[in-house]
Amino acid sequence: MFADPTGGRFPGRSQVGQPDADGAIRLTDSDAALARYSAVQKHYFNDPFIRPLLSRGAQYQPPRPPLINVGTYVRSEAIDSLVNEWLSLSQAEGKKCQIVSLGAGSDTRFWRIATGPQKDVLASYIELDFAENTTKKAMAIRKSRELSIPLGKPEDIKITHCGSALNSSVYHLVPADMRLPPADTLPPLLCPKGQPGILSPDLPTLLLFECVLSKSSTILGGVVYEMFGLNDSFGRVMLNNLKARNVDLPGVEPYPSFQSLPSRFLNRGFDASVALTLKQIRTTCISSEELQRISHLELLDELEELELVLQHYAITWGLKLYNRERGLNAAWNTWGLKPYHETREDEY
Ligand SMILES: C[S@@+](CC[C@H](N)C(=O)[O-])C[C@H]1O[C@@H](n2cnc3c(N)ncnc32)[C@H](O)[C@@H]1O
């Protein structure tokens, strides 16, 4: 049986001609949610919001192996760090910002921000996914006080589009198939008739593609978490396992090497882009205290295997700055994961 080695999160589109071709893609979200729940149960991090989003009975599944928990931890910490810094830079500039999570699935990031110290910096947080997944999430939000209270007053929470869309003052859940041209699908959802649009062109905007691949604001950032380098034996096994689940990886194929990853952004007019593998992030961006702490959580006897897996996953971030002439944007150039330790070349 297939197992996702860094937390059950796979992008992709299903293969044309398969029965319920998109079902396989949507199901990758259950893997992702279970992996997160497993890491929480093992105390890698705390997330009170994941449990109400699990499918029925999922909490009784056995925890994931240590290797997967460590992968989930490294990815989650790194993306949290990029998001938190985005919020801090917006705040330092006296602006609110907006975050759009594409293929958000059961992600809990909105709730973690909305109950944290930077909650007032968010102007809007938009999550997109297939209607089947957004319907499930809207229902879970309705049923759970933990999830609905951070959205604001009950009378300000509106569920529309046959239960698949949810709007509140800051949080918006939007059903959309991202393979379709956005101009056809998104305007009625993001700019409902007679109401102001949900997204402002004037605010720093961060796009998150966390294992999902399928203008403009003054400042636009993007974060992509994906596999790469799948032309070795590890990659071939991974691709075959995914094929067996009717999932392929359109977001991975065009970027086969580590060096090619920043071109995800640079070829689309972004000004700067940097990629780090999860292996690099684990060794350079996580503090020694944290590494010590997680090393005591579970027995991990296959360090080589962990590193082999982590070096096939990367987080790539890109930044596009407008209005440079106003001289407002220099601080944004510093946005990115910061090393705690110097790492030797051979550790990469
Ligand atoms: C592996 S899950 C990741 C969920 C979340 N980003 C996370 O990291 O926990 C991938 C998600 O992307 C969604 N997705 C993939 N392709 C999509 C498409 N074409 N349109 C809308 N959603 C899509 C899936 O339904 C699924 O919820």
The ligand as an SDF file (V2000), in Angstrom:
LIG
                    3D

 27 29  0  0  0  0  0  0  0  0999 V2000
   -2.4880   16.8640   -0.8370 C   0  0  0  0  0  0  0  0  0  0  0  0
   -3.8730   17.8500   -0.5130 S   0  0  0  0  0  0  0  0  0  0  0  0
   -3.1000   19.2090    0.3210 C   0  0  0  0  0  0  0  0  0  0  0  0
   -4.0330   19.9680    1.2000 C   0  0  0  0  0  0  0  0  0  0  0  0
   -3.3730   21.1680    1.9190 C   0  0  0  0  0  0  0  0  0  0  0  0
   -2.8120   22.1230    0.9850 N   0  0  0  0  0  0  0  0  0  0  0  0
   -2.3270   20.6860    2.8680 C   0  0  0  0  0  0  0  0  0  0  0  0
   -1.1370   20.8760    2.5990 O   0  0  0  0  0  0  0  0  0  0  0  0
   -2.7120   20.1030    3.8800 O   0  0  0  0  0  0  0  0  0  0  0  0
   -4.1560   18.5460   -2.1260 C   0  0  0  0  0  0  0  0  0  0  0  0
   -5.4620   19.3200   -2.1990 C   0  0  0  0  0  0  0  0  0  0  0  0
   -5.5060   19.9970   -3.4620 O   0  0  0  0  0  0  0  0  0  0  0  0
   -6.7990   19.8870   -3.9990 C   0  0  0  0  0  0  0  0  0  0  0  0
   -6.7130   20.0010   -5.4650 N   0  0  0  0  0  0  0  0  0  0  0  0
   -5.8620   19.3410   -6.3050 C   0  0  0  0  0  0  0  0  0  0  0  0
   -6.1220   19.6740   -7.5750 N   0  0  0  0  0  0  0  0  0  0  0  0
   -7.1500   20.5780   -7.5370 C   0  0  0  0  0  0  0  0  0  0  0  0
   -7.8780   21.2850   -8.5430 C   0  0  0  0  0  0  0  0  0  0  0  0
   -7.6280   21.1200   -9.8150 N   0  0  0  0  0  0  0  0  0  0  0  0
   -8.8500   22.1420   -8.1490 N   0  0  0  0  0  0  0  0  0  0  0  0
   -9.1420   22.3040   -6.8320 C   0  0  0  0  0  0  0  0  0  0  0  0
   -8.4990   21.6470   -5.8380 N   0  0  0  0  0  0  0  0  0  0  0  0
   -7.5160   20.7910   -6.1970 C   0  0  0  0  0  0  0  0  0  0  0  0
   -7.2550   18.4880   -3.5600 C   0  0  0  0  0  0  0  0  0  0  0  0
   -8.6650   18.3350   -3.6170 O   0  0  0  0  0  0  0  0  0  0  0  0
   -6.6940   18.4210   -2.1360 C   0  0  0  0  0  0  0  0  0  0  0  0
   -7.5950   18.9140   -1.1770 O   0  0  0  0  0  0  0  0  0  0  0  0
  1  2  1  0
  2  3  1  0
  2 10  1  0
  3  4  1  0
  4  5  1  0
  5  6  1  0
  5  7  1  0
  7  8  2  0
  7  9  1  0
 10 11  1  0
 11 12  1  0
 11 26  1  0
 12 13  1  0
 13 14  1  0
 13 24  1  0
 14 15  1  0
 14 23  1  0
 15 16  2  0
 16 17  1  0
 17 18  1  0
 17 23  2  0
 18 19  1  0
 18 20  2  0
 20 21  1  0
 21 22  2  0
 22 23  1  0
 24 25  1  0
 24 26  1  0
 26 27  1  0
M  CHG  2   2   1   9  -1
M  END
$$$$
